[in-house]
């Protein structure tokens, strides 16, 4: 059995949708004006330039293979790298570490 959910009645201006379009264009033009006047940075050329702001503490960055002081791999095969890799380029096969590498 389906439940009928009543829809709220929209006013004439809400049905016209023009005020929302004009508001969005105003925001876009404001950003464009700020870019032309040099108030905001548009693009950061990453290797040559860095952001002036500090990254938040919760930023995790790119996954990297963690090593200890002796250079041994500290991976525990949690498969988090495989899970968060967007192109699915990482494949992890858990296994035993040779005793010479421990």
SEKOL-490209 format. One record per residue (C-alpha): residue number from 0; residue in one letter; x, y, z. Coordinates in steps of 0.001 Angstrom, whole numbers, plus 500000, padded with zeros to 6 digits. Layout:
<sites>
<site><num>NUM</num><residuo>A</residuo><u>X</u><v>Y</v><w>Z</w></site>
...
</sites>
This chain:
<sites>
<site><num>0</num><residuo>X</residuo><u>500000</u><v>500000</v><w>500000</w></site>
<site><num>1</num><residuo>X</residuo><u>501419</u><v>503353</v><w>498967</w></site>
<site><num>2</num><residuo>X</residuo><u>501406</u><v>506376</v><w>501226</w></site>
<site><num>3</num><residuo>X</residuo><u>500208</u><v>509613</v><w>499680</w></site>
<site><num>4</num><residuo>X</residuo><u>502469</u><v>512495</v><w>500710</w></site>
<site><num>5</num><residuo>X</residuo><u>500888</u><v>515916</v><w>500275</w></site>
<site><num>6</num><residuo>X</residuo><u>503007</u><v>518329</v><w>498293</w></site>
<site><num>7</num><residuo>X</residuo><u>503251</u><v>521920</v><w>499513</w></site>
<site><num>8</num><residuo>X</residuo><u>501594</u><v>524546</v><w>497363</w></site>
<site><num>9</num><residuo>X</residuo><u>504132</u><v>526716</v><w>495556</w></site>
<site><num>10</num><residuo>X</residuo><u>503639</u><v>530424</v><w>495163</w></site>
<site><num>11</num><residuo>X</residuo><u>503536</u><v>532058</v><w>491750</w></site>
<site><num>12</num><residuo>X</residuo><u>507168</u><v>533226</v><w>491979</w></site>
<site><num>13</num><residuo>X</residuo><u>508345</u><v>529767</v><w>493064</w></site>
<site><num>14</num><residuo>X</residuo><u>506600</u><v>528137</v><w>490149</w></site>
<site><num>15</num><residuo>X</residuo><u>508088</u><v>530689</v><w>487769</w></site>
<site><num>16</num><residuo>X</residuo><u>511625</u><v>529683</v><w>488887</w></site>
<site><num>17</num><residuo>X</residuo><u>513003</u><v>532985</v><w>487573</w></site>
<site><num>18</num><residuo>X</residuo><u>514049</u><v>534382</v><w>490996</w></site>
<site><num>19</num><residuo>X</residuo><u>516213</u><v>531309</v><w>491617</w></site>
<site><num>20</num><residuo>X</residuo><u>517903</u><v>531692</v><w>488232</w></site>
<site><num>21</num><residuo>X</residuo><u>518537</u><v>535412</v><w>488811</w></site>
<site><num>22</num><residuo>X</residuo><u>519946</u><v>534687</v><w>492280</w></site>
<site><num>23</num><residuo>X</residuo><u>522318</u><v>532059</v><w>490885</w></site>
<site><num>24</num><residuo>X</residuo><u>523485</u><v>534396</v><w>488133</w></site>
<site><num>25</num><residuo>X</residuo><u>524116</u><v>537142</v><w>490720</w></site>
<site><num>26</num><residuo>X</residuo><u>526377</u><v>534811</v><w>492700</w></site>
<site><num>27</num><residuo>X</residuo><u>528226</u><v>533789</v><w>489525</w></site>
<site><num>28</num><residuo>X</residuo><u>528723</u><v>537405</v><w>488437</w></site>
<site><num>29</num><residuo>X</residuo><u>529979</u><v>538306</v><w>491928</w></site>
<site><num>30</num><residuo>X</residuo><u>532598</u><v>535530</v><w>491732</w></site>
<site><num>31</num><residuo>X</residuo><u>533588</u><v>536686</v><w>488234</w></site>
<site><num>32</num><residuo>X</residuo><u>533936</u><v>540301</v><w>489419</w></site>
<site><num>33</num><residuo>X</residuo><u>536121</u><v>539228</v><w>492352</w></site>
<site><num>34</num><residuo>X</residuo><u>538298</u><v>537188</v><w>490013</w></site>
<site><num>35</num><residuo>X</residuo><u>538773</u><v>540111</v><w>487623</w></site>
<site><num>36</num><residuo>X</residuo><u>539681</u><v>542478</v><w>490451</w></site>
<site><num>37</num><residuo>X</residuo><u>542223</u><v>540001</v><w>491819</w></site>
<site><num>38</num><residuo>X</residuo><u>540500</u><v>539451</v><w>495162</w></site>
<site><num>39</num><residuo>X</residuo><u>540481</u><v>535663</v><w>494861</w></site>
<site><num>40</num><residuo>X</residuo><u>542906</u><v>533092</v><w>493470</w></site>
<site><num>41</num><residuo>X</residuo><u>541375</u><v>530990</v><w>490758</w></site>
<site><num>42</num><residuo>X</residuo><u>544017</u><v>528338</v><w>490123</w></site>
<site><num>43</num><residuo>X</residuo><u>547041</u><v>527172</v><w>492063</w></site>
<site><num>44</num><residuo>X</residuo><u>549855</u><v>525668</v><w>489979</w></site>
<site><num>45</num><residuo>X</residuo><u>550557</u><v>522993</v><w>492583</w></site>
<site><num>46</num><residuo>X</residuo><u>554204</u><v>521989</v><w>492362</w></site>
<site><num>47</num><residuo>X</residuo><u>555379</u><v>525567</v><w>491905</w></site>
<site><num>48</num><residuo>X</residuo><u>552839</u><v>527272</v><w>494182</w></site>
<site><num>49</num><residuo>X</residuo><u>551260</u><v>526209</v><w>497443</w></site>
<site><num>50</num><residuo>X</residuo><u>548182</u><v>527416</v><w>499244</w></site>
<site><num>51</num><residuo>X</residuo><u>548769</u><v>530020</v><w>501925</w></site>
<site><num>52</num><residuo>X</residuo><u>546272</u><v>528341</v><w>504202</w></site>
<site><num>53</num><residuo>X</residuo><u>547083</u><v>525424</v><w>506500</w></site>
<site><num>54</num><residuo>X</residuo><u>545374</u><v>522138</v><w>505748</w></site>
<site><num>55</num><residuo>X</residuo><u>542911</u><v>520970</v><w>508409</w></site>
<site><num>56</num><residuo>X</residuo><u>544067</u><v>518340</v><w>510890</w></site>
<site><num>57</num><residuo>X</residuo><u>541598</u><v>515776</v><w>509549</w></site>
<site><num>58</num><residuo>X</residuo><u>543033</u><v>515984</v><w>505996</w></site>
<site><num>59</num><residuo>X</residuo><u>544518</u><v>512592</v><w>505178</w></site>
<site><num>60</num><residuo>X</residuo><u>546083</u><v>513325</v><w>501795</w></site>
<site><num>61</num><residuo>X</residuo><u>547206</u><v>510684</v><w>499368</w></site>
<site><num>62</num><residuo>X</residuo><u>547724</u><v>507156</v><w>500642</w></site>
<site><num>63</num><residuo>X</residuo><u>551365</u><v>506198</v><w>501094</w></site>
<site><num>64</num><residuo>X</residuo><u>553167</u><v>503049</v><w>502128</w></site>
<site><num>65</num><residuo>X</residuo><u>554302</u><v>503684</v><w>505702</w></site>
<site><num>66</num><residuo>X</residuo><u>557726</u><v>502434</v><w>506776</w></site>
<site><num>67</num><residuo>X</residuo><u>559374</u><v>502261</v><w>510187</w></site>
<site><num>68</num><residuo>X</residuo><u>562803</u><v>503615</v><w>511229</w></site>
<site><num>69</num><residuo>X</residuo><u>564605</u><v>500601</v><w>509748</w></site>
<site><num>70</num><residuo>X</residuo><u>562856</u><v>500962</v><w>506377</w></site>
<site><num>71</num><residuo>X</residuo><u>560572</u><v>497959</v><w>506828</w></site>
<site><num>72</num><residuo>X</residuo><u>556991</u><v>498139</v><w>505572</w></site>
<site><num>73</num><residuo>X</residuo><u>554391</u><v>498705</v><w>508313</w></site>
<site><num>74</num><residuo>X</residuo><u>551398</u><v>497716</v><w>506181</w></site>
<site><num>75</num><residuo>X</residuo><u>548897</u><v>495506</v><w>508011</w></site>
<site><num>76</num><residuo>X</residuo><u>546840</u><v>494773</v><w>504856</w></site>
<site><num>77</num><residuo>X</residuo><u>543759</u><v>496626</v><w>506106</w></site>
<site><num>78</num><residuo>X</residuo><u>542813</u><v>497179</v><w>502428</w></site>
<site><num>79</num><residuo>X</residuo><u>541914</u><v>500821</v><w>503049</w></site>
<site><num>80</num><residuo>X</residuo><u>544179</u><v>501905</v><w>500176</w></site>
<site><num>81</num><residuo>X</residuo><u>542358</u><v>499545</v><w>497833</w></site>
<site><num>82</num><residuo>X</residuo><u>538983</u><v>500815</v><w>499020</w></site>
<site><num>83</num><residuo>X</residuo><u>539689</u><v>504552</v><w>498598</w></site>
<site><num>84</num><residuo>X</residuo><u>541614</u><v>504361</v><w>495290</w></site>
<site><num>85</num><residuo>X</residuo><u>539280</u><v>506039</v><w>492726</w></site>
<site><num>86</num><residuo>X</residuo><u>540524</u><v>504212</v><w>489606</w></site>
<site><num>87</num><residuo>X</residuo><u>540770</u><v>500891</v><w>491505</w></site>
<site><num>88</num><residuo>X</residuo><u>544471</u><v>500659</v><w>490554</w></site>
<site><num>89</num><residuo>X</residuo><u>545567</u><v>499154</v><w>493889</w></site>
<site><num>90</num><residuo>X</residuo><u>545102</u><v>495453</v><w>494580</w></site>
<site><num>91</num><residuo>X</residuo><u>546115</u><v>494129</v><w>498013</w></site>
<site><num>92</num><residuo>X</residuo><u>546640</u><v>490457</v><w>498708</w></site>
<site><num>93</num><residuo>X</residuo><u>547213</u><v>489838</v><w>502432</w></site>
<site><num>94</num><residuo>X</residuo><u>549926</u><v>487365</v><w>503306</w></site>
<site><num>95</num><residuo>X</residuo><u>552639</u><v>486478</v><w>505783</w></site>
<site><num>96</num><residuo>X</residuo><u>555771</u><v>488617</v><w>506032</w></site>
<site><num>97</num><residuo>X</residuo><u>559029</u><v>486671</v><w>505766</w></site>
<site><num>98</num><residuo>X</residuo><u>560801</u><v>486424</v><w>509129</w></site>
<site><num>99</num><residuo>X</residuo><u>563893</u><v>488164</v><w>507717</w></site>
<site><num>100</num><residuo>X</residuo><u>561833</u><v>491336</v><w>507033</w></site>
<site><num>101</num><residuo>X</residuo><u>560319</u><v>491564</v><w>510518</w></site>
</sites>
